[in-house]
Amino acid sequence: MISVLTLTYQRQPLLEESIQSFLLQNNPTSEMVIINDYPDVEYVFDHPQIKIYNRSERFSSISEKLRWGFSQCNFDYIYRLDDDDLLAPNALKLTEDDIKSRPGYEIYRSNNHYYFENNKYVKISGMVNNGNVYTKSYLNRITFPDKSWGEDFDITFKNNAKIFDANRKPTMIYRWGMSTYHISGMGDRPNKELYEWADRLGIKSSGKVLLSPKFENDYYSMLP
């Protein structure tokens, strides 16, 4: 019923954690679609619910990467999960319950998320991305901006979407810090400048890389 779309670029350990959070959902009717456009590496993980697209060229912007990634998803409801964030316990089940009980919306999202800094729980907070789930019909009717900063706000809030904000437990663990790059922390800069910054800070690897999903910390036990 739900596709989880995850974009990744030079952050293998974080990607392995996001995959682990998907596997822990134990939801047989879902899929995870991973888009990697770091051309030097080919990620591999053999699982019937996980599809990895290793692209030989980098997308022109994160927004364009999102647009293409959405088009590769099989299901009508698509949950955006960045590679440095995690699905919370029962995230997909809570989302399915929202869709079934509140049909007819174009975007389903939580009012908040679990906010972590350097892998430690801080508080329940909220921002643009609280675990946003988009319908394919909505994605097909909008125009994606050619940008790599603030694209999530534009896609979610600038197209008169019919949005359901769920007031219940969050479905996403939003993480900050962890000695990695965060494009959202760079501000509104040209795509080229953001990409060069990510290249300087990303994890360099090459060739075929077999992913090994796991948590580095027991994140779920930290939740309130």
C-alpha positions, 0 to 999 in steps of 0.5 A: 500500500505504501512506498517509502522513497529514500534518496541517498548520496555518500552516506552509507552508514546512515542509509543502512540505518534507514533501511533497518527502520523499514525492515523493522516495520514488518509490513509485507504490503510496502516497499522501499525505493532507494535512489543513489546518484553517486556514480562511483558506487553501486549499492546492493541489498537483496530483499524482495521489498527493497529496490535500489536504483544506482544511477550513473549520473547525478541529478541536476537537483534534489527536486529532480531526484525526488521527481524521478524517484517518485515515478519509480514507486509502485504504490499510490501513497509514497512516504518520503524518508531521507537517508539520515532519518528513520521510520518510528515504530509502527510508522507504516501501520499508523499511516495506513490507518490514517489513509483508511480512516480519512480517505480523499486527502492528497498528503498525509503527515504527522503534526510532529516528529521525534527530534534527535541530535547526534543520535540522542533523543531531544524532544518532540518537534515539528517542521516541513518534513514530519513524515510526509506521504504524497498521493501519486495523483497529487505528484502528477499534477504539480510542477517540481521546482529545480532546486536542492534547498526548500524543495520539500516546502514547495512540493508540500505547501505551494500547490493547494494540496488537501492535507491531513495532519494527524495528531497522534504519535509521530511516524518519523525520527528526524536526526541532526548532527552525526558528523555528516552534511545536512543540505537543509542547514546550508541555506538557499544556495545554488545547486552547484554550491550545495553539491560541491559542499556535499562532495567534500563531506560525504563518504568516499567509496567505489565499486559494488558495496553490499549494504548491511542494515543495522542500528548503531544505537537503540533509538526506539528505546529512547522514545517517550 
